[in-house]
Amino acid sequence: MSSGFLHHRPLHNPFSNQFLNSASSSTNSKKSFSIFSPIILFSLLSLIIVFGVLCPWVGMPQKLFFTSNPEISKWGHYTLDQALTFVAKNGTVIVCIVSQPYLPFLNNWLISISMQKRQDMVLVIAEDYPSLYKVNELWPGHAVLIPPVLDVEAAHKFGSQGFFNFTARRPSHLLKILELGYNVMYNDVDMVWLADPFPYLQGDHDVYFTDDMTAIKPLNHSHDLPPPGKKGRPYICSCMIFLRPTDGAKVILKKWLEELQNEPWSRTKKSNDQPAFNWALMRNAKEADLYLLPQIAFPTGGLYFKNKTWVKETKGKHVIIHNNYIVGFEKKIKRFRDYGLWLVDDHKQESPLGGL
């Protein structure tokens, strides 16, 4: 891996001057009039009604339309293309997707990445405006929102339709990044980096991923897609993926989207995006160059947090730890704390977001 990844870029404004122009420059030229005239009052009332009807449909919060704070309104117009241009290093970006309830985990994850000097490559895809504004307030240019906006409250409960809708947008977001020509590493934010993962992205494969099974593999295990399990498909985790902007990687993402459309969430089958990802990998393995990352470096939470003997025997060889195989924010935080991985307690000054 070239040292260019570790180059520390000086801070600069991700926006061109068009976003910084004040709207006030044109107001002085307008003729004065009474805001209490019947025509003006009727016009204002009509606008309020129109916005009130349209806002829920387009997913735009009303404060975005009426805000007088240019620092807030400009981020609502910040595009994915602009964000990638600002953040990417050597054509590569590290991406996570968050809504407001996940911000504490975002901060913890960012601290671990900062310890590996990779934080400048991170782009936060915010799924709500509070997250977009908060991250860009503290770390300008490192968050972007891709409309439409989801229901913030419904998105964080595992197994809910809101959670499915939240995770189901992942392949679409990643595909947009590939189509703009960038390599992308995706992480869930309930992960912690213990070392730099980029040296493990050996070769020139299309898609890199990790196994979610807890069975211990030999140290020299195959890097091919594992065989199907009891459900007829592999158990690859959609939590950590690296993709190159190749035709093969794009095929996998497109097929992932198709699988999600074929098996949507229902009350009887409370799914998430991971089964669809596995079906897409298995059914299209010949269309892409796939690579399974080493288990010793990228263990599933079901192995790392539940097999103390294995953890002790492989100490010093772990790279990214995923806090899965457990449900609930409080339970995840407690487990991280129990294992000394809730870095916010002692290292918040190392986060680009500070104490958040």
Order of alpha helices (4+ residues) and beta strands (2+ residues): alpha-alpha-alpha-alpha-beta-alpha-beta-alpha-beta-alpha-alpha-beta-beta-beta-beta-alpha-alpha-beta-alpha-alpha-beta-alpha-alpha
